[in-house]
Structure formats: structure tokens, C-alpha cells
């Protein structure tokens, strides 16, 4: 392991949740939870109970949840109950936009899709996990981090907290770690840092690119650099779910890219197990990333996202082992078979292009 940063990768939510709960129980100073989906089911209640108990002994607890992703709290008394027990709770945006204010309506679409847990400013988690019990058996990738990168993760949480409360943003903190960074995506030109960095790394790939994403509706720019990489001989492989959890429209949108990708030499695999929700990329064994970023328009351009990005080769090797395991659980899509489909099968993929920029 890196002397500055150590990590643990989890390939199931059960593993990640168990570790997160254990670390929360040991918190002595602070617990910060930022989530797109947090539901007060059996799992969510475990997190709440531990955080309430920690708050009762003076631990600073802050919950930052996206209002749309965690909509089940609206109309309930849970939020007020948490505040009465010493937990600070802020929702990102509102559940419904204000139609009387055009600027508010536009910004409502810019959701906070990030997943961050920071404990005592010493331990942090990120990845594709949500706090929602039905995701227990999903194939997700999450990471526990200790080291200097945690400072960036804590600072990213503080800055997002300030945005949600319309407060002045704290100064940005840059971790003194030459291998691990916590990059963020903000829906503003010049501030989509993960997206821009990913494009640059794909352009410079020499050997292979391994991508896992649940939702694949890439921008023209991203699609182009992926196909160019395959054209120059890079081994490009993409793992997608055979069927997504509840978004058949996104399945159709993803499939609308298959023909040109396959023609360029990209290999596409459809995962046959439980829903695969991982969001990771490994390039040449020298660069890798794990976090909340999907490869669709919403994540790439419109949402607030955050990913661990690293040049640590051991991290990439471990993440690659997860990818190879998933390949064996997947079915490859072949160009000859894809071309044989009927016009009726292809029609939805043609029509979906009209709205793909909103997916």
C-alpha cells in the first residue's frame, strides 16, 4: 500500500455498508454523510441510530442529502426528529422547482449525485453505493480511504454543505498526495474536472481502457475519444448491465451507441448477474478512478459528482481484478449479431436520440 494513502475496495454493498457502520460507531469527533439516495429503511435506520447515539456524546454529525434522490423524507417527521436529536441536516435543492422563478427551475435539474462519508477527518468512503436496502445484492464498487486524500474529501463536503446553505465557500484544500486525488464535477464550464481528466486520459491511453458504468449515454466528445482509442489499437472494453434497475429508457439510449462502438473495435459486455451499478475506469494499469460519475449526460454535464482518481498501480491492479471477474459474469455483444436485429428492435434506439442529452 501507498505510505501516504491506504485503501480497501468493496465489490458489494453489504461489505461497504458493514465497514461504514463499524467506522461510524467508533467516531469521536465528526461524521459527515453526503448521499444522493438515503432511505430510512432497515439499513438507513441503522445509520441513523448510530449517528444519533454518537451525536448524544458530542460527535458532530452532518447529513447532506439530495432532495430528489432522498425524496422519501419529504412529508415525514424524520428530518425534524433528526434535528431535535442534534444532527444537522440539509437537503440539496428542493423536491419541486419553483415555477415562478426561471433560474430556480433551471438549477433544480442540477442534482447532487455525490456519495461521501467522512469520519473524524481521518477515514472516508466514496463510490457507487447508496443507503437503500434493496441495493444489498447489487454489484457496486466502493472504496475506504485513509491518508492525505481524506482532507480533500472533507473539504469537498464542506464546500458542498456551504453551497446547500448559500454560505460562503471555504477555501479549496489540495491534499499533499502525489498519487490520490478527490476530483469533483460541477455543472459549469471549466469545472467539470473528472470529465475533462477522463477525456485526457483516454486520449493518452496506449494499452487498454476498462470501463464499468450502469448508465451509458456519452457525450459526442466522450464517444469520439473512446472510438479513436479503439481505432489506434487500444483494447477498449465496456461493461454495462444487461438491464438497468428501473430505467428502460437508459437501456435503449445505451444501445443506440453499440453499432458505431462495435464497428470501431470497442468490446461491449452485458453483465448477467444482479444489477451492476459500479462506476469505474482503469487505463493502462497506471490510472484509475472510482466514484459517483456515470457516463451519461446528466452525470457528465449537469450533476455534482466526485471521484477518487489515482495513479497508484496497485490500486489499478486490484480494480482490474474486479473488472476481469465481472467480464467472466458477462455476455459479449458481437457486431454480426447486433446488425441482424430487426428494424422494429432498432427503432426505439433511433427515436431516443432526440432526447439523449437529457438522460
N, C-alpha and C positions, 0 to 999 in steps of 0.2 A: 504493500500500500504506500501511497504518497506520504511523505513525512509531514506535509502541511495539511493534507485533507485525507480523511478516511471515509469509506462509504460501505453501505450494504444495499444491494439491489434486490428487489422483491418482484416476483413474477405473478403473484396472486394477491388479491386484495386482502384475503384473510391474514396472510403473513404481514403485510404492511400495516393493517389496522391493529393487529396484536402488538406489534412493536411500537406503534404510535401511542396506544393506550398505556403501555408499560412506561414509556418515557414521560407521558403526561402525569402519571401517578407520582413520579419522582421529582417533578418540577418544584423548585424552591423560590424562584423569582418571577417568572413570567411564562405564559402560554399564549401564543398568537395563532389563531386559526383563520385562514383565508380559504374560502371554498365557493365553487360555483353551485354545487348541489350539496346541501346539508339537510337531511330529513330526520325528524325526531322519532324514528322507528326504534327497534330494539338496539341497533348499533349506535344510532345517533344519541339515544338516551344514555348509553354507556359513556360517551364522550362528555355529555352534559353533566352527568353525575360526578365524574372525576373532576371536571373543571369547577363545578360548584364547591366541591369539597376543598379543592386547592385554593379557590378564592376566599373561602372561610378562614384560612390560616394566613392570609395576606399575599398570596400569589396574584400578580396582575394578570387578568385574563381578558383577552380581547377577541371577539368574533367578528369577522368581516365576511358577510355572505352576499352573493348576488341575489337581488330581489326576484329576478325571473327564474333563476336556477333553483332557488330555495323558496319557491312560491308557497309551499305548504304551510309556512309560518304565518302567512297573511290571514287575518281573520281569527287567529288563535290567540291564546293568552300566554303562550310560551315565551315570546320575546319580552314581554313586560315582566314575567316571572323571573327570567334570567337577570334582567337589570336590577330587580329587587334583591337578588342574591349576590350582587357585587360583580357581575360580569358585564363588561362594556360590549355593546352590540350595535353594529352599524350595518345597514343594508346598502349595497351599491345600486344606485338609481332607485327608481320606484317600480312597482309591478306594472303600472299602466302609465303611458306617457301623457303629458298634458297637451291636449289638442289645441288649447288656446295659445300655446307658445311653440312656434315652429322650431326654434333652436332646441327646445327641450325634447320635442318629438324626434328630431334627428339624432340627438345624443342618446336617447333611450336605447337605440339599437346597439350602442357600443357597450357590450356587456363585459363584466369582469369574469373571465373564464379561468383565472389562475387558481392553483391549489398549493397552498403553502402552510406548513406548520413549523413554527419556531419555538423552541423551548429553552428558556434561560439564556438565550443568545449564544448557545453552545451546540445545540443539536437542531437540525432542520430536516424537513421532508418536502419533497415535491414529486410530481409525476402525473399519472393519468387517473389516480384514484379519486373517488368522491366519497361522501359519507352517506351511504344509501344501501341498506341491507340486500336488496335484490341483486346488487353487483357482486355479491360474495364469490360467485363462481366464475366471474369474468376473467379473461386473460388481460391483466393490466401490468404496467411496469412503473414502479415507484422506487425512489432512492432515499436513503437516510444518509445525511452528510454531517460530519464533524470536521471542524477546521476553519480556516480563514474565510472560506466561501459563505459560511453561515452569516457573517457580518453583512455581506451583500444581500442575503435573503431577508434578514431582519430589517435592513434599510429599505428594501423594496416593499416590504409590508408596511412600514411606517409611512412611506410616501403614498401608497395606495390608500391607507387609512386617512391621511390628510386630504387627499382628493375627495374621498367619500364624504368628509365633513366640511368640505370647502374651506379648509385651512391652508396656511402657507406650507409649501412642501419643505421637508427637511433637506439639507444638502445631501447630494448623492455620495454614497460611500463606495469606494473601489477597493475590493479585497486585495491584499498582498499575497496573491497566489498566482503563480505563472502558469498553472495548468487548469484550474477550475474557475469558471465564471457563472454568475446567475444573470443571464440576459433577459431583458423584457421586451415585449412588443406593445407599443401604444398606437392607437389608430390615428396617427398623424404622420405626414410626410417627414422622412428623415429620422423617425423614432421607432420604426419597425425593425429593431435591431436583430432579432432572431431571424426574421425573414431575410434580411439583407445578408447576414452572415451565412445562412444556409445556401443562398444563391451563390455566393463567392466560393464556398467550399465545394459545391457540386461542379462549378466551372473548373476548379483546380484538381478534381478527382483524377487519379491515374489508374487505379486497380479496380476498386469496387465501391458501390453505393448500396447499402441495405436500408430500406425504408419500411417502417411499420406505422400504419395510420388507420384509424377506424373510418374516417371520412376523407375522401379524396376528390376534391373539386379544385384542382390547382389553377392559379392564375396563368395567363398566357406566358408570362415571363418564366415562371417555375416549370411549367410543362416543357417549354422550349429548351431550357438548360438541361433538364433530365434527358430529353431525346438526343440532344447534341452529345451528351456524355456517352450514351449508348452507341451513337454513330462512330465515335472515335475509339471504340473498343472497350470501354469501361463496363464491367459486369454490374448491371443495374437490376436489382430485384426489389419488388414491392409486395408486401403482404397486406391484404385487406380482408375484412370479414366477408364470409360468403353472404351473410345477411346482417345488416346492422340491427341494433336493438329495437328501434321504433321509427326509423326514418327511411321508408322505401324510396322516397324521392332522392335521397342522397345515394342510395344504391344505384339508381338509374343514372344519376349525374356522374358517378364514378365510372360506370360502364361506358359512358359516352366518350371517354378518353382511351379506352382499351385499344381500339383499332390502330390509331396512329402511334401509340406507345409500343405495341407489339411489332408493328412494321419497322420501328426504329431499332428494335433489338432489346427493348426492355422486357424483363421476365416478370409476369404477374402471377401471384399465388393467392388463392382464396382459402382462408383459414376454416377448417372443418369442425373445430371444437366449439366451446362456448364462445360467446361474443368476445372478440379481440378488440380491446379498447386502448392498447398501448400506443404511445406517440414517441417514436424514437428513430434516430438515423445514425448510421455508422459509416464513415468514409475512410477507406484505405487502412483501417486499423489504427489511424493516427488522430482521428477527430470523431467525437460522438456527442449526442445530445439526447436528453430525456426531459420531459416536462408536460405542459398542458397544450402545446401548439398542435392543432390538427392541420392537415394540408388541404384546407378549403378556404374559400374567400372570406368567410366570417372570421376565422382564426387569423389568417394571414394579414388581413387588412382592417378589420373592424373591431376585434376584441382586444382586451387587455390580456396578455399572455406572459408566461415566464417559464424558462427552461434552464436546466443545468447544461452548460456547454463545456467540454473538456478535451484537452489534447493528451490526457493520460492514456497510454497504450494498454495498460492492464484493465482499465475501466472499459475501453473499447473491446478488448478481448472477451471480457465477461458478458458484455451486452451482445456481442456477436454470437456467443454460445447460445444465448436465449433465442436469437434470431434463427440460427440453424435448427434448433429444436422445433421452433414454430413452422419452419419450412416443411419438416417431416410430418407435421399435422395439417398440411395444406394441400390443395389440389391446384396444379399449374394450369393456367389458361393458355391454350395454343392458338396461334393465329389461324391456322387452317380450319379449326373447328369454329372459331369465332366468326369467320367470314361466312360459314354455312347457315347461319341463323336466318330466319325468315324476316321479311320486311316488317311484319307486324311486331316482331320482337324488337326490331331496331327503331321503330317509330317513336317510342317514348324517349329514347336517347337523343333523337333529333329535336324533339319538341323542348326537352329540358334545357337546351342551350339558351333558350330565350330568357331563362331566369337564373342561370347558373351563378351569376355574380352576386346573388342574394343568398346563396347557400353556404 
